[in-house]
Amino acid sequence: MQSAVIVFPGSNCDRDMAVALETVSGKKPHMVWHGDSELPSGLDLIAIPGGFSYGDYLRSGAMASRSNIIKPVIEAAQRGIRILGVCNGFQILTETGLLPGALMRNSNINFVCKDADLEVTNSDTIFTSRYSENTSISIPVAHHDGNFFADNQTLDKLESNRQIVFRYRSNINGSSRNIAGIINETGNVLGMMPHPERAVDRKHGGTDGIALFESLLN
């Protein structure tokens, strides 16, 4: 699997993502700077990692969504290339319009850093095929703006299309309908607040994130 990790000023999980991708695929990902205007050829996956792009000024991910590299990322998504956005990467995907909704300040106005219990609500995706439907997994979270919001019409559409892939078993940030991760209508773009790349090594506390990356290999 040929992959690339997009790096923004303030990204702090780019190395974690790169290590996870290499661990599972056996291939080092390309590290692509936000100011570049082209992506490497032959990519199977583009990962937008967590962090605080541009210090999260204005809305989280808003400035990053105007970076040079975003246009080719959008074009890649439109061609069917798989896109994975985690935490700040999820925020960036909503700001670019690749995913619906918005990520707002946590309802308790506090930064949340803990292991979160999730439910895999759709295992019939290219990101979750190695999980069992409705299984419970534990994935770390670390965010201040993880409160997913969308209007009821959009939420109903996400429900009916099975675009809600992960839910919090206990709502930790106020997200509408306990949403922790969603995919786009065509199924090749996933955004999620929890960090699967931080759950691939037992020495780090757990390995429940490995199945997501193994699903992508399939």
Protein Blocks (a to p, Z undefined) as FASTA:
>chain_A
ZZdddddehiaklmmmmmmmmmmnopacddddfkbcbdcehiabdcddedjehhipajeh
klmmmgmklmmmmmmmmnopacddehjlmmmmmmnopagcjddddfklpacddddddddf
bfcbfklmmpcehiacddddddfblcccddfklmmmmmmnopafbdcfbdckopahhiab
dcdfkopaccdfbdfklmmbfknopaklmmmmmmmmZZ
